[in-house]
Structures are given as C-alpha cells and as structure tokens.
Amino acid sequence: MSLLDMIGPVMIGPSSSHTAGACRIGLIARHLLGHRPESAVIGLHASFAKTGRGHGTHLALVAGLLGFAPDDPRLPRAFEEAQAAGLAFTFEDVDLGDVHPNTARLRVTGGGGSADVTASSTGGGAIEVVRVDGFRVQFTGASPTLLTRYTDAIGIIARVASLIASDGVNIATLNCTREKRGGAAMLSIELDAPLSDEAVRMLSRWPEMAWIRMLPKVMDG
C-alpha cells in the first residue's frame, strides 16, 4: 500500500470518488477522442445520478473533458470554462446495468470524430474503464495504455506484443474483445511506459488497424 492509498489523491473536493475519479473519467474520454471536445452527452448511473451534483460530479466530469486534472483550481468553474471553450454538454440519468454505482457514460464528439466511454469511479480517486465504443475493456488509467480497434486476424495480438517488446516496453495487463471471429475487435494494453512515436506510427500502418490511441496515465504516482 502506497502513501497515496492511505491519504487519498491531491484534488479539489469534496469527494475522491465523486470528484477526483469523475474528473479522471472525463480526462480519459478526452484522450480517447483525440481532439478538443465540442459536445458531450453525459449519462449518470445510480449513485452518480442520485448524489453527484452535491459532490461535484457534474463539474468534475466536464473539467476532465476540458483537460483539467483533479487538483486544477478551475474545476469549480468548469461549466463557465466549458462555455468559454465552446464545449456544449448535457446530463441525463441512465441505467447502465450491473456496473459500479459510481459510473458514467460519456458520448463525446469533436474534430470530426466521436468516442463513447463508460467508466467507473471505484474509490479513492481510482477509476476503471469498462466499455469503449460498445466493446468491453478493462483498464484503469494508472499506466500508459495502448488502445486499438482493429479487424480480428490470426496472430495479431502476438504481433502487437512483439512490437511492444521491440520498443523496449513491458506489458502490465492485456484485454481483448471481438464482435466475432474475423470481425471488429478492440485491444487494451496497460504498459510500463508509453510506446515511442515511431512504434505507434508503425502500428498505425498495419492494414488491420482502424484506429490507435496511446493514452497517458491519468492517476497520480
């Protein structure tokens, strides 16, 4: 157990799960979009829907979409900052099924693209991303994460792992989901360090790859 686990994250309050975790969910959605968000539909599940407004969840999710960290002093002014940045957003209560009660679904657009992200704030400012663009995933934002959507093919995961190793980076966790054999698939790999720009460019040139994101870590420490 680290000191951070015992004392909690550096953050603008009042709640590590409803504020710091929510902000990190917004940050992950921004990184997945890969552009400045222009609009967002934010669905709040269970506890987020019932108590989120009083705990700053709404502000924190928007702050994350703006690129603010949980300790950013602008977080309490996130709605005003969003208006200035041209980010339109709406909130709705949703039932996301059997997920953590502190879960949000963010459907974000910008730069001609879109991202559909479902993630949970699991306590102490920690998060877990559980779905991206309809695919089940599993990563926490505590490590640099390679996320790619691709066409399923024999040996593709082994080839990705080999490229990562040749770049001098180690794999921490790996999760793969596919629609069907030979169909669309998504791979999330938490890494000990980010891949080099050259390795990402090489991967993006593979014909099986639809898109690639090299996500930075959003957790402290």
N, C-alpha and C positions, 0 to 999 in steps of 0.2 A: 504494500500500500504506500502510495506516494504522499508527500505533504499536501499536494493539491487535493487528493481524495479526502483528506481529513478536514481541510479548512474551506474547501469549495473554490469555485472559479473567481477570478477577478472580473467584476461585472458591475453594470448599473442594475440595481434591484428592481422589484423586491424579491424575486424568486429565481433560484438557479434553474429549476426545471421549466417554469413557465416563461422566464425571461431569457436567461443565457442560452438554454437549449433551443428555445424558439428562434432566437437570433441566428444561431448556427444552422438551423434548418433553412432559414431564408438565405444565408450565405451559400449553402450547398446548392440551392436552387439557382442562384445567380451564376455560380461556376458551371453548373450543368448547362444552362442556357448558352453560356459562352459569349454573351453580349450584354449590353446595358438593358435591363428590363424596361419595357414600355407599358405593359399591363399585366395584372395578376388577379386571378380568382383564387381566393384562399379559403379552403374548407376546413372547419374546426370540428374535431371529433371529441365526444364525451367530455372529459374534464376541461380540455382546452375550450370547448364551446360554453361550458357552464360557468367557469370561474376565470377564464382567460383575460377578460377585459380588466378586471380588478387587479390582476397580477402582471399586467403589461405585455401579455402575449401578443396582442394585435400590433402594438407598437414595435415589439421586438422582431416579429416576422417581417414587417415592412423594412425595418432598419437593416436586417440581414440582406434583403433584396437590394438595398441601396449600397451594400458592401461594407456596412458598419460592423465592427467587432462588438462583443457583448459589453466591453468597458468603454465604448465610444460615448463621450458626453452628449452627442447629438441624438442618442437613442430616444430620450423622452420627447423629442421634437420630430420624430420620424415622419409623421403624417405631413407636417409642413415641409420637411425636406423632400418628401416624395413629390409633393405638388410642384416645388421648385425644379425638381429634376425631370418632370414630365412623366412620372410613373402613376398610372391610374390603377386603382385596386378596389376590390370588393371582398366582403367576407360573407360566408354562409355556414350554417350548421349542417354537418354531414354525418352519416353513419358509415364508418369505414370497416365495419365488421370486427373480427377478432384480432384487434391490434391494441397496443398500449393506449390507455385513456388519454395520454398527452400526445396526440398525433394530429398532424395537419397534412392536407393535400394542397400543393401549390401548382396551379396551371399558369405558366408564365410565358409571355411572348416578348420578342424584341429582336431587332436586327434581322427580320425576315425568318426567324426560327422560333421554336417553342420547346418547352420542357414541362413534363408532368411528373411531379416528385411527391411521394408520400414518405414521411419520416416521423419518427417518434422521439420525444424528449424523455429519456429514461431515468433521469435523476442526476443531481449534482452538476448540471450543465452538459452532460453527455447526451449524445443522440445516436440513433440508428436509422439509416435509410433503408426502407423495406420494399419500395417499388419505384421504378423509373419507366415512364412511357409504357406502362402496362406490364412490364417484366418484374418478377420478383428478384430483388437483390438483397445484399446484406453487407453493409459497410458502415463505419462509424464516424468518419471524418477525423479520426485520431492519427491517421497516417496518410501520406500521399496515396491517392487511389487512381488507378487506371480503369476507366470505364469505356467500353466499346460496344457498339451494336454492329452486328456482322451477320453474314449468311453462314449457317452451320455447314461445316465440311470436315472430313476425316483429318485428324491431326492438327486442327487449327489451334487448339489450346496448347499442345506441345510446342508448336512453332512460336506462339506468343511467349511462352515460358522460356524458350531458348533465346529469343531476342532480348528478353529482360535480363537473363543471366549474362549474355554477351555485353550488355551495357554496364555490368558490374553492380547490379541491384538485386536484392534478395526479396522473395515473395513472403509476405506475412500471412495473408489469407486469400482464398480464391473462391468465387461463387459464379456459377454458370446456370442460365435458364434459357431454354429454347422453346419456340412455339411448336415445332415438330422437327423430325429428322430432315435435315436439308433446308429448313426454314429459317426465319429470322431468329436471332439469338442475342443475348446480352451477357457480357462477361465483366465482372468487377473484381479487381485485384488490388488489395492493400499492400503497399510496398514499404520497404525500409527507407527509401529515398526516392525522389522524383526521377522519372526517366529523363535522359537528355533530350534536347530538342531534335537532335538527329535521329534518335531511336523512335521518337514519336512520328517524325516525317517518314521514316522507313515503313512503320506500321501502317500509316495512312495510305501508302501506295499499294498495299495489298488489295487485290480486286474484291476480296470477301468483305472488306471493311466499309460499312455505311457511314459511321462517324466515330470519332475518338475524342475523349476528354481526359486530360491529365490533371486531376483535381488536387489542389493543395490541401494540406490538413487545415481543419478549422478549430481543432481543440488546442488548448494551452499545453505547454510542456512537451 
